Amino acid sequence: RDRDRDPDPNDGANDAGRVSEEARVEKLSEKLSVTASARLLFDRVGAEHPANLREYRDVILGSDGVDAAKMKKNMSSATRFGDPLVSPLPRAPGLQIFCAYGVGKPTERAYHYVRRSGPASAERPYALDVKATRNAEDVDKGVALTDGDGSIPLVSLGYVCAEAWRARGAKFGKKNASDAFVTRLNPGGAVVKIREYPHRALGVWNGGLQEGPGSGDHVNIMGNHEMIRDVVEAVTGHGGEIEERVHSGVFELAANVERLREAREKKSQTRPEPGGRDEL
């Protein structure tokens, strides 16, 4: 019966669609940069997920033909919401924030590279310098290490909790008033408490792949018994009984970041000397 049916006037369009789909699949097989991959992703999902698509695209890829500084200045609150370095916390009476994270596990923070030579350098001109090992600087085979939870360095884990969300030098105490935490990014003075969990991993035979109940690893901390107890206390209305606990040098690190930021802002307000070197 199919052989006897009348010709479908849409067959030409269907053929064109198949060709277009084949071209798309071939396009997907190309080696794409991170930016090109993000652009392709937004192009593919745009029609099916239109909500806030333009805003997310502008944040990740930038607006074509628009000055970056102007775009940042005019960026809507929707695109900035969730960025703790830009968006202030809400002015919510009684709000408490608990910064819970693991520390004491070597974490990658920077890399040493060398320029490659030979034919391979055309595609990848740089390679990890595996000969760079300096124990005094915590550099191992080209990888610079620092304190953290094995995935996220300490500065990213605790900076906003130790500096941006609390007044300069304020550390939580039993009699601290909320105004000790009032800052530009914490206008309501939400009380912020840091709870650090030192990484105490057990071997595979005792702790399994999850490293046991004392792990401070980025993922395995979800099984940390002490953190689970603290979360239960916080969500059941007993957060006031949880005391701040810091094992790392997060306050000193955060203060140094702030000092460098202020120095950079001050430097940007003055004209740099010709040929001068930016130490920041």
N, C-alpha and C positions, 0 to 999 in steps of 0.2 A: 504493500500500500504506500510505503514511503517513497518508492520509486515512481509511483503514479501521481504523486501530489503535484500541485501547481508550484511553479518556481516562487520562492520567497523573496519579495523585493528587498528584504532586510539582509539577505545573504552578503551583499557587498559590504554593508556596515559591519556585519559580524566578522568578516575577514579582516577589515581594517582594525577592528577591536583586538583580534588575535595578534595581528602584527604589532599593535601598540603595546600589548601585554608582553610579547616576546622582547620588545625593545626595553621595556621597563625591567624585566628580569635580567637582561644583559647589563643594564645600567647598575643594578644592585650588585652584580658580581665584580664591579670595578673596585679598586682600592681607593677608599675615600678617607679624607682627613676627618678630624673630629667635627670641625665646622661644617664640612660638606655632609657628613652623616646627620648632623642635627638639622640642617636645611632640608635634606631629603625626608627626614622623619616628619617635620612640620608640613611639608608639601603633601605627604601621603595622608596624614590624619586630619588635615584642615577641614575637609568637607564633612567628616563624620563627628569631629569634636570641635565645633566652632567656639565654644565658650572660653573667653579669655585667651584665645589662641594668639591674637596680635600682641597682647601684652607679654606673654611668655616668649614669643618669638623675638620681640624687641629686647628683652632682658638677656637672652642667650646669644642671639646673633647680632643684635644692634639694629637700629633703624637705617635703612638705606638712604643715603643722602642727607642724614640728619647729624648735626654735630653731637659727639658723644656727651660732652659736658652739658649741652642744652637738653639732651634727651634725659640725662640723669636728673637735672633740675626739675623738669616737667613730668617726670615719671609719676604715674598715678599711685595712690596708696596701695592699690591691689597688687601691683608688681613689687612693692617694697615690703609688704606684710610678710612677716616671718624671718626677715633678715635682722638679727639682733644688733648688728653694727649700724643700722640705719633707722629702723622703726622703733619708736619708744614703746615700752610696755604700757598696757592700759592702766588708766587711773581707777583701779578696782580696790575698794576698801577691803582690808583683810586678806589681800592676796599674798600668798607665800610661795616662794620658788625654791625648789630643792635641786641642786646641781649634783647629780650622782654619777660618778664615773670611776673607772679603774686607773691606777697609776702603778709605776714600778716595773713596767714591761718595756724593754727597748723598742723604740718606734722609729721608723724611717722619717726623716725630715728634709733631707737634701741629698744631692748626688754629685759625684765628680765624673766629668766626662773628658775624653781625649778625642782629637780629630783623627779619623780613620784615613787610611791611604789605600790606593789600589782601586780596582774596578767597583768594589762594593761601596766605596765612598760616595759615588754618584747618587745612590738611592738613600743611603743612611750615612751622612758625613760624620756623625759622632757616635761614640760607643762608651759604655760604662768603663771607667778606669778601674779595673779589678786589682791593679797593683797598689792603689791608694789605700793604705791601712795605717792609721795612726791611733793607737790605743788611747793616748792622752787626750785626743779630740773626739773620741768615740766614732771613728771612721773605720768601717770594716769593708774591705774589697770595693771601695768606691761609694759606699752607702754611709751617709752621716746619720747617726742615731741620737735619740734624745728620749727623755721620759715621756710616758704616755700609756696607752692601753693596748699597744701592739699594732694598732691601725691609725689612731688619731693622736697627734702630738699634744702635749700638755697645754701649749699655748692656745690651741683650738678648743680644747675641752673646758678650760677654766677662765679664759681671759674676761669674758663678759660677766661672769659670776664674781670674779675677784676684783674687777676694776670698773667696767662700764656700767654695771648695775648697782654700785654702792659708792658712797662718798669716799674720797681719797683717804686711804689708810684705815677705813672703818672695818673692824673685824667683829663678828657677831659675839655678843655677850648676853648674859641673862637679862641685863637692864637696858639693852640697846633699844632706843626708840626707832620707829620707822623712818624718822627724818634723817637718820644716819645713812640711809640708803637712797636718798633723793638725789638723782642726777638727771642730766638731759635725757638719757635713755630709760630712766626709771622715775618719771615725774611724780608718780603716786607714792613713791617710797615703799614699794613692795619689799618685804623682808626676804633676803636671799641667804640661803644656807648652803654651804658646800659640804658634801659628804664624799670623801675619797675612800676607795677600797683598795688597799695594797694587793698587788698580784701575788697570791700564794697558791701556786699551781701544784697539784699532786701528779705523780707519774701516771702513765697509762694504766698500770696494773692496779693502782689504788683509786685514781680519779677518773679513769676512762678518757674518752676523747674530749669531754667537757672540762677536764682538768680539776674536777672536784668542787666542793661547795665554797671555796675561798678564792676562786679565779677572778682576776680583775681584767681579763681579756675583753676586747671590744664586743664580742658576741657571747662568750661563755659567762660573762658577768650576769646574764639573765638567770643563771642558776646559782648565783652567789646567795647563800642563805641569809647573810647579814643584810644585803641590799633588799632582798624580798621582804624581810621583816620591816625594814625602814619604809618601804613603799606601802605596805599594809597599814603601818602606823599613820602615814601621811594621808592616805585616802579615807581613813576612818575617823578623821578629825583630831588626831593626836600629834599633828606636826609640830606643835609648840614644844613637845617634850623631846624632839630630836635635836641634838646638839651639833653644831658645826664641827667638822673634823677634817683637818688638813695634814697630810703627810709629806706633801711635795713642796717645792719652792714656788708655787703658783702665784703667790702675792708678789714676790720679788720679780718674777718673770713678767707679770701683768704690768707692774709699775715701770719696768724697763721698756715695754712696748709702748706705754703711754708717753714716756719721756722721749722716745724716738719719734713718735707721731707728732708731738708738740714741736720738737726741733725741726722736723720736716716742714710743718706748716709755717714756722717762723722763717725758715730758709726760703720757702716759696714766695714769701712776701718781700724778699730782698732780691736785687738783681745779682745773679751768680757772676763771679769773676771769670774773665775769659780763660779758658783752659783749666778752670778749677775742677777739683775732684769732689764728687759727692760721696761723702763718707757714710751717708745714710742709705 
